[in-house]
Amino acid sequence: MPDKHALQKPNNSLGRRLVVATLGFCLLFTCVTVGLRSWFAWQNNLANIRSELALIDQVFQGTLSKAIWEMDTESLESQMESVAGATPVGRVSLRIFRAGREAEVIVRSTADSRVFEQSPSLRRELTFSPYAGAVEHVGTLEIDANQTVLRERLYHEITNILVTQVVQSLLLAGLIMWMFNHSVTVHVQHIARHLNRLSPDTLKAKLSLQRSPKRRDELSLLEAGVNDVQDKLADHLDRQRQYEHDLAAHRDHLAELVDARTAELSEANQRLEELSRSDPLTGLANRREFDDVKEKEFRRAVRSEQPLAVLMCDIDFFKAYNDLYGHAQGDRCLRDVADILRQSFARAGEVVARLGGEEFAVLLPGLNLEEAARVAERATSALAERAIPHSASLVSDHVTLSIGLATLDTKAMDHFDQLLSQADQALYRAKHSGRNRVAC
Ligand SMILES: Nc1nc2c(ncn2[C@@H]2O[C@H](COP(=O)(O)OP(=O)(O)OP(=O)(O)O)[C@@H](O)[C@H]2O)c(=O)[nH]1
C-alpha cells in the first residue's frame, strides 16, 4: 500500500536549498570581493590622481615660476585658473615670496570641491633661475585633489563591481539550479515515483531514467542498484511462490493420503465391527450381536406393549450329518440353512443369529404366537424345498429343523432370558416329539 504522503511535493527541495546556499555564498563572496575590489579601486584612484597632479605640476611649475619672477599677474591668474580648472584638482594655492614683502597667497578652488585630509595633495617649491648659476626661491605651489571627483570615480567603480558580481551570482545560482534540476531532481523524483508504485506484482518493471544510457555517474549506480534489488526480490518472491505451491501440493497430497487412510481405517473398523458382531461361517449375527439386540427389542416391546416372538432353531441329527458327509460339508450345510433362515426372516427388525454349533435364534418383533408359528412353518417349508440330502436323518431324507417358539408375556416376564428359556423348552419339546417341526 503506497504511503499517501510519500509523493507529496517536498516543502524544502534539494534544488531550492542548493540555490539558497549558492546565493548565500555568492552574497558573501560578493561582499568580500566588492570590499577588496573597492579598496584596490580606491588605491588605484589615489595613484591615478597623484600622477595627474604630478603631471599638472610638471606642466605649470616652470611657467608659474617665470610669471612670479616677472611679476606677470595676468599670466599668473590665467595659469592659476587653468590649474584649478583641471578635473582632478580641488584646490590650488600659490604662495608668492618677494623680497622685503609679505608673502602673497593666491587660492583657487572648484565650486563643488571638498578637501579632506586623506585627499592626495602635492606641494612644490617654485624656483627660478634668472641667470646661469643662480636659483631664486619664488614661491610654493600646493595642489589638493578634488575629493568629489575621487568619490565619483570610486562610486562608478563600486557600482560596476556590484552589478557585475550580482549578475554573476544570479547567473551562477540559476545555472546551478537548472543543472541540478535537470540532472538530479527530475531523476530523483522519477525514482521516488517508481519506488512508490512498486508492489510484488510490479517488481519486474525496471527503473529506467530518461537520459543517455552512456552516462556513468551516481544516478546510474542508483538506477542499477534499484533494478538489482528488484531482480533479487522478484527471484525471492518467485521462489517463495514456488515453495508455497509445492507445499500446497504436498499438503493436498497428504490430505488425500490421510483421507484415503482414514477411509480405509474406518472401513476396516466397520469390517472389524461387523466381524466382531457376525458369525464368520454363515455371516449371520453372532451371539454378542444377538445379546445386544435382544435386550433392546425386549425393552421396546415391553415399553410399547407390542408382541415379540423368539424362535430357537436346531438342525436335526447334525452330528450324524457331520459324521456321514464330513465336517466341511457340515459347514456348507450350516451356510445353506443360514441362507434359508435369512431369506425367511428378512423383514425390518427381524434378526437371525447363530448362537453356536447348529443352533440358530430368530427375533421376531411385532409378531404374536400365530404369526410367528406361521413364519416358522414357512422357514421349515423353505428348507424342505431346498432338499439338502441327509441320509443319516431318522426323520427325513433331507436336512430338517426343529424350532421352539415362545412369545413375550409382559405379565410373567421381566427379562429376555425368560423368553429365551421358554423358546428353549419349546425346542426341547419339538425335538422330543419327533423333530422336523415347530413347537410352542
Ligand atoms: N460342521 C460343523 N459341525 C459343527 C459345528 N458346530 C457344531 N458342530 C457339530 O454339530 C453337532 C451337534 O450335535 P448334537 O448336539 O449332538 O445334536 P444332533 O446330532 O443334531 O442331534 P439332535 O440335535 O438331537 O437332533 C456336533 O457333532 C458338533 O460337532 C460347525 O461349526 N461345523
The ligand as an ORCA input file, in Angstrom:
! r2SCAN-3c Opt
* xyz 0 1
  N     -19.512    -78.976     10.553
  C     -19.718    -78.372     11.674
  N     -20.192    -79.047     12.684
  C     -20.452    -78.458     13.870
  C     -20.177    -77.126     14.055
  N     -20.519    -76.785     15.343
  C     -21.014    -77.891     15.931
  N     -20.951    -78.940     15.057
  C     -21.390    -80.263     15.282
  O     -22.798    -80.316     15.473
  C     -23.075    -81.487     16.195
  C     -24.183    -81.274     17.134
  O     -24.604    -82.489     17.564
  P     -25.598    -82.706     18.757
  O     -25.562    -81.522     19.670
  O     -25.306    -83.993     19.386
  O     -27.004    -82.782     18.116
  P     -27.611    -83.613     16.919
  O     -26.647    -84.582     16.436
  O     -28.005    -82.620     15.868
  O     -28.849    -84.258     17.499
  P     -30.195    -83.547     17.781
  O     -29.929    -82.121     17.951
  O     -30.743    -84.195     18.971
  O     -31.009    -83.831     16.575
  C     -21.775    -81.920     16.838
  O     -21.323    -83.131     16.250
  C     -20.808    -80.792     16.556
  O     -19.531    -81.321     16.300
  C     -19.622    -76.407     12.987
  O     -19.331    -75.214     13.042
  N     -19.431    -77.083     11.834
*
